[in-house]
Amino acid sequence: MNKTVVMFGVGLLLLATSDRALGIEESSFCKAQVPGDYILEAEEGSWTWGMAPIYDEKGKLHIFNSVIPSPGSWIKQSKIVHWTADGPEGPYTLLGDVFASDDASYHNPQVSKVGDTYVLVFLLNRYKDENGSKQEVGIATAKSPYGPWTESPLNPVVPASGKMRGENIVHASNPTLVVTPEGKYRIYYKSMTDIYPIKKGFREISFAESDSIKGPYVNYEHNPVISYIDEKVDIEDPYAFYYNGLYYMIVEDRQGVKDMLEGNPIPADQLRKGGYRPGLIYKSKDGIHWDEPQVGYQTNEIYFGDKLARSERPSILWKDGKPEYLFLACHDDKPSAGYFVRIENWNGE
């Protein structure tokens, strides 16, 4: 049976059996968004990417993101840096590097707070590994967003190795951390396996779980939990969270999943890969079985009337336990890390 049908239940079963296409509606989360502004302009000789925001106990805003030399390569030269501001509009102060290395690239961080501990998860690319570039997942903790930050001795906590349903795992990246109601720690991430010919190069969403923040993390035995490999399209950049009794996941619709589910797949020779289209949001009761998606966020073209660019890396800024802003990386003509939109009066569903 088609794996997507298994994942998304009755709605897609009807699609598969009767050829009736789903209408992917705009979610209440998306409808609650109000455009903000572009922020974090890059200094000359570098470019910035993405934003992982969090408030500290005094209400100071902290953002962790990637900075890459220009010209340069994020695969080999990305580092995670730390900015502060009094609010999303800025101005921002660059405090310096959090993680930088001559032996690995630190990229695409997400930040959260668990109890009295701040947690960073990130893409760790050990490009000097004997097997060449290897994207994996790392984690670090601190008692203050100012640091010092300590990497888990078990890094990479989600390695690009082992098996997933009998296939070789070759890639684990772009992580997001969720604490379950049972007190477990889950890292959802973009996974890839090397099965040929259909599945080579397609991105899925998987997760690994641990009893401790620092690990060890064990892959869920039935990974991946969201996949469109059989349809030869994919998603990435998961941002997962648990809110008002449900799990949610916001993702970049990298290859037109929405179009495919609506019965109008984009021809391969016309497809622009990346966040050139609205993102998706999923919900779930257990974080394993996910409902059919809705539109989770729009594009810079829709928000600001600008030339369409890639809006990616969704990340929420929380205040008093509620989502206050959504931050999105944007690969546009502006020298910024991306932009934010305000979330007004959204309580889930």
Rosetta blueprint (number, residue, H / E / L):
1 M L
2 N L
3 K H
4 T H
5 V H
6 V H
7 M H
8 F H
9 G L
10 V H
11 G H
12 L H
13 L H
14 L H
15 L H
16 A H
17 T H
18 S H
19 D L
20 R L
21 A L
22 L L
23 G L
24 I L
25 E L
26 E E
27 S L
28 S H
29 F H
30 C H
31 K H
32 A L
33 Q E
34 V E
35 P E
36 G E
37 D E
38 Y E
39 I E
40 L E
41 E E
42 A L
43 E L
44 E L
45 G L
46 S E
47 W E
48 T E
49 W E
50 G E
51 M E
52 A E
53 P E
54 I E
55 Y E
56 D L
57 E L
58 K L
59 G L
60 K L
61 L E
62 H E
63 I E
64 F E
65 N E
66 S E
67 V E
68 I E
69 P E
70 S L
71 P L
72 G L
73 S L
74 W H
75 I H
76 K H
77 Q H
78 S L
79 K E
80 I E
81 V E
82 H E
83 W E
84 T E
85 A E
86 D L
87 G L
88 P L
89 E L
90 G L
91 P L
92 Y L
93 T E
94 L E
95 L E
96 G E
97 D E
98 V E
99 F E
100 A L
101 S L
102 D L
103 D L
104 A L
105 S E
106 Y E
107 H E
108 N E
109 P E
110 Q E
111 V E
112 S E
113 K E
114 V E
115 G L
116 D L
117 T E
118 Y E
119 V E
120 L E
121 V E
122 F E
123 L E
124 L E
125 N E
126 R L
127 Y L
128 K L
129 D L
130 E L
131 N L
132 G L
133 S L
134 K L
135 Q E
136 E E
137 V E
138 G E
139 I E
140 A E
141 T E
142 A E
143 K L
144 S L
145 P L
146 Y L
147 G L
148 P L
149 W L
150 T E
151 E E
152 S L
153 P L
154 L L
155 N L
156 P L
157 V L
158 V E
159 P L
160 A L
161 S L
162 G L
163 K E
164 M E
165 R L
166 G L
167 E E
168 N E
169 I E
170 V E
171 H E
172 A E
173 S E
174 N E
175 P E
176 T E
177 L E
178 V E
179 V E
180 T L
181 P L
182 E L
183 G L
184 K L
185 Y E
186 R E
187 I E
188 Y E
189 Y E
190 K E
191 S E
192 M E
193 T E
194 D L
195 I L
196 Y L
197 P L
198 I L
199 K L
200 K L
201 G L
202 F L
203 R L
204 E E
205 I E
206 S E
207 F E
208 A E
209 E E
210 S E
211 D L
212 S L
213 I L
214 K L
215 G L
216 P L
217 Y L
218 V E
219 N E
220 Y L
221 E L
222 H L
223 N L
224 P L
225 V L
226 I E
227 S L
228 Y L
229 I H
230 D H
231 E H
232 K L
233 V L
234 D L
235 I L
236 E E
237 D E
238 P E
239 Y E
240 A E
241 F E
242 Y E
243 Y E
244 N L
245 G L
246 L E
247 Y E
248 Y E
249 M E
250 I E
251 V E
252 E E
253 D L
254 R L
255 Q L
256 G L
257 V H
258 K H
259 D H
260 M H
261 L H
262 E L
263 G L
264 N L
265 P L
266 I L
267 P L
268 A H
269 D H
270 Q H
271 L L
272 R L
273 K L
274 G L
275 G L
276 Y L
277 R L
278 P L
279 G E
280 L E
281 I E
282 Y E
283 K E
284 S E
285 K L
286 D L
287 G L
288 I L
289 H L
290 W E
291 D L
292 E L
293 P L
294 Q E
295 V E
296 G E
297 Y E
298 Q L
299 T L
300 N H
301 E H
302 I H
303 Y H
304 F H
305 G L
306 D L
307 K L
308 L L
309 A L
310 R E
311 S E
312 E E
313 R E
314 P E
315 S E
316 I E
317 L E
318 W E
319 K E
320 D L
321 G L
322 K E
323 P E
324 E E
325 Y E
326 L E
327 F E
328 L E
329 A E
330 C E
331 H E
332 D L
333 D L
334 K L
335 P L
336 S E
337 A E
338 G E
339 Y E
340 F E
341 V E
342 R E
343 I E
344 E L
345 N L
346 W L
347 N L
348 G L
349 E L
